[in-house]
Protein backbone atom coordinates (compact mmCIF):
# COMPACT_ATOMS: atom_id res chain seq x y z
CA UNK A 1 0.00 0.00 0.00
CA UNK A 2 3.05 2.23 -0.18
CA UNK A 3 1.99 4.05 -3.35
CA UNK A 4 -1.66 4.41 -2.37
CA UNK A 5 -0.60 5.96 0.93
CA UNK A 6 1.45 8.52 -1.01
CA UNK A 7 4.86 7.13 -0.12
CA UNK A 8 6.00 5.26 -3.20
CA UNK A 9 6.56 5.34 -6.94
CA UNK A 10 5.08 3.51 -9.96
CA UNK A 11 6.92 0.28 -9.03
CA UNK A 12 5.13 0.23 -5.68
CA UNK A 13 1.85 0.93 -7.49
CA UNK A 14 2.27 -2.25 -9.52
CA UNK A 15 3.03 -4.23 -6.35
CA UNK A 16 0.06 -2.68 -4.53
CA UNK A 17 -2.31 -3.55 -7.32
CA UNK A 18 -0.88 -7.03 -7.72
CA UNK A 19 -2.83 -7.74 -4.54
CA UNK A 20 -6.07 -6.56 -6.14
CA UNK A 21 -5.53 -8.13 -9.55
CA UNK A 22 -6.19 -4.79 -11.25
CA UNK A 23 -3.71 -3.54 -13.85
CA UNK A 24 -2.19 -0.25 -12.70
CA UNK A 25 -2.96 1.50 -16.02
CA UNK A 26 -6.62 0.55 -15.74
CA UNK A 27 -6.67 2.10 -12.28
CA UNK A 28 -4.89 5.26 -13.40
CA UNK A 29 -7.22 5.68 -16.38
CA UNK A 30 -10.21 5.34 -14.05
CA UNK A 31 -9.10 8.03 -11.61
CA UNK A 32 -7.17 10.51 -13.74
CA UNK A 33 -9.88 13.12 -13.14
CA UNK A 34 -10.73 11.88 -9.64
CA UNK A 35 -7.66 12.47 -7.50
CA UNK A 36 -8.19 11.91 -3.82
CA UNK A 37 -6.29 12.63 -0.67
CA UNK A 38 -5.96 10.20 2.21
CA UNK A 39 -5.79 12.06 5.48
CA UNK A 40 -3.14 10.84 7.91
CA UNK A 41 -5.73 9.89 10.53
CA UNK A 42 -7.32 7.54 7.98
CA UNK A 43 -4.07 5.82 6.94
CA UNK A 44 -4.25 3.06 9.58
CA UNK A 45 -7.92 2.15 9.03
CA UNK A 46 -7.43 2.21 5.24
CA UNK A 47 -4.33 0.02 5.48
CA UNK A 48 -6.17 -2.47 7.70
CA UNK A 49 -9.24 -2.46 5.45
CA UNK A 50 -7.09 -3.41 2.48
CA UNK A 51 -5.25 -6.09 4.46
CA UNK A 52 -8.60 -7.55 5.56
CA UNK A 53 -9.91 -7.88 2.00
CA UNK A 54 -10.09 -11.67 2.34
CA UNK A 55 -12.47 -11.42 5.30
CA UNK A 56 -15.65 -10.70 3.32
CA UNK A 57 -18.71 -12.93 3.65
CA UNK A 58 -20.71 -13.71 0.58
CA UNK A 59 -23.75 -15.75 -0.31
CA UNK A 60 -26.07 -16.39 -3.23
CA UNK A 61 -27.05 -12.71 -3.36
CA UNK A 62 -23.45 -11.47 -3.24
CA UNK A 63 -21.35 -9.88 -0.52
CA UNK A 64 -23.06 -9.40 2.83
CA UNK A 65 -20.30 -7.77 4.89
CA UNK A 66 -17.09 -8.58 6.65
CA UNK A 67 -16.63 -11.69 8.78
CA UNK A 68 -15.93 -10.03 12.13
CA UNK A 69 -14.55 -13.24 13.65
CA UNK A 70 -12.13 -13.44 10.72
CA UNK A 71 -11.26 -9.77 11.13
CA UNK A 72 -10.51 -10.35 14.80
CA UNK A 73 -8.33 -13.39 14.04
CA UNK A 74 -6.45 -11.53 11.29
CA UNK A 75 -5.81 -8.55 13.57
CA UNK A 76 -4.51 -10.88 16.28
CA UNK A 77 -2.11 -12.46 13.77
CA UNK A 78 -0.94 -8.97 12.76
CA UNK A 79 -0.53 -8.10 16.45
CA UNK A 80 -2.88 -5.16 15.97
CA UNK A 81 -5.39 -4.02 18.57
CA UNK A 82 -8.98 -3.24 17.65
CA UNK A 83 -10.33 -0.14 19.32
CA UNK A 84 -13.95 1.02 19.20
CA UNK A 85 -12.89 3.98 17.05
CA UNK A 86 -10.96 1.79 14.59
CA UNK A 87 -13.86 -0.68 14.40
CA UNK A 88 -16.24 2.18 13.62
CA UNK A 89 -13.98 3.42 10.81
CA UNK A 90 -13.70 -0.10 9.36
CA UNK A 91 -17.50 -0.34 9.42
CA UNK A 92 -17.75 2.95 7.51
CA UNK A 93 -15.46 1.53 4.82
CA UNK A 94 -17.33 -1.79 4.89
CA UNK A 95 -20.63 0.02 4.25
CA UNK A 96 -19.11 2.05 1.41
CA UNK A 97 -17.54 -1.12 -0.03
CA UNK A 98 -20.87 -2.95 0.04
CA UNK A 99 -22.56 -0.03 -1.69
CA UNK A 100 -19.88 0.06 -4.41
CA UNK A 101 -20.05 -3.72 -4.89
CA UNK A 102 -23.84 -3.63 -5.24
CA UNK A 103 -23.71 -0.70 -7.67
CA UNK A 104 -21.07 -2.51 -9.72
CA UNK A 105 -23.21 -5.65 -9.80
CA UNK A 106 -26.25 -3.65 -10.96
CA UNK A 107 -24.22 -1.99 -13.74
CA UNK A 108 -23.39 -5.37 -15.29
Secondary structure by P-SEA (a helix, b strand, c coil): cccccccccaaaaaaaaccccccaaaaaaacccbbbbbcccaaaaaaaaaaaccccccccccccccaaaaaaaaaaaacccccaaaaaaaaaaaaaaaaaaaaaaaac
